[in-house]
Amino acid sequence: MPDDHTVRCCVVGGGPAGMVLGVLLARGGVEVAVLEKHADFLRDFRGDTVHPSTLDVLDDIGLGEAFASLPHSYVRTFVPPVAGVPPLRFDDLAVRHPYIAFVPQWDLLNLLAEEGRRLPSFHLLMEAEATDLLRSDGRTAGVRYRSPRGPGSVRAALTVGADGRHSALREAAGLELVAGSPPIDVLWFRLSRVAGDGDAVFIRMAPGRFAVFLNRGDFWQVAFVIPKDGAKALRAAGIERLREQVGDLDARFRDRASELTGWDDVKLLTVRSDRLRRWWSPGLLLIGDAAHAMSPIGGVGINLAVQDAVATANLLGPRLAGSEPIPDEALDAVQRRREPPTRSTQDLQELLQRQVLSPVLGSRPPRLLALARIALRIGPLRRAIVRRVVVGYLPERVTWPGR
């Protein structure tokens, strides 16, 4: 693809939302360019939880079997941190994929890239970093980008920003962001796993401490929750203090915590929760984290982003397959479709952050757990809660250009 090109749709960001949208549009014959600023996908992603809604989309695209062949682990059970409540089993859900798949995100993105390259109207530009919007007659008309080959541009009837929570396109467009104030940050690290640990995802909490242990096959991926901006104080106390806290949460990990040899073994996720007041301007649409950054609670981020991409293809694909400009009301229709599940999910995350995590980290009893103890013993309500978290609200299926 030359350094200056014209397509019907330019997608900025080669994450799950951008790649799924690019593949879906190209399957319908739409000329689409996906710009990814890095040279490859081999980065330490933390959004590796693939929920049943996304697995259904991969089936729709015809990639279900190929995905199943990737290195992965399945989680079918979650142990809630509520005394007297049995494990939550996803097999109780009436869905095609009653589990959460954990897979390195770079493997998923490479799979989507391979599928895209089979399609003649799909163009993937690696090491192409969008720097500014092109504008014409008050509308976005594409993007300028830089790459090792020098500057370039892509002109398009529609530009889609799927470039993450630090979106350059969002900033260039000046769209208004409504920011929340999550009271937490998260430290991510790995600890080895042995067979006697069991398979289920589980939570450990004690006054002042909270951690989620995610089964990744031969290791546990640990999300260690800390108060907002608390990383500096914890670092000052030394890595030994973190090891102690992990061992205090679960005695099985007291010795294994020594695997944390220094802070280079620990990654900080600064938790954000926000959404755009308006996801679009003429000629431009924002989806995924670029439109709404999610808290890591529930591991829903990439799944909501994929759902955004599917809705965008379903609603705008037929228009992009033509030759007319994309009207503003069509862009607004995408937001009206996807904003309710975004708001609902963020509201649920906010409730859990304020009513569970904040009290625990402040060494106060979380009163919400008393209600959870009752709710999770009632069969239908129990299944509804599990479905809400694991499947999500308003999951999308591919309807264009057909399965």
Protein Blocks (a to p, Z undefined) as FASTA:
>chain_A
ZZbdcdfbdcehjbfklmmmmmmmmmnopacddddfbfbfcdcdfblcccfklmmmmmmn
opmmmmmmpccdddfbdcdfbehiacddfklpccfblcdddddfklmmmmmmmmmmmpmk
bccdehiacfbdcdeehiaebdcdddfkbpcddddfbdcdfebjklfklmmnopacdddd
dfbdcddddddddfklojadcddddehiacddddehjaccddddddehklmmmmmnopkl
mmmmmmmmpmklmmmmmmmnbfklpccddddddddfblcdehiacehjlloccdfehplm
mmmmmmmmmmmmmmmmmmmmmmbdcdfklmmmmmmmmmmmmmmmmmmmmmmmmmmmmmmm
nopacfklmmmmmmmmmmklmmmmmmmmmnoghiacdfbgbZZ
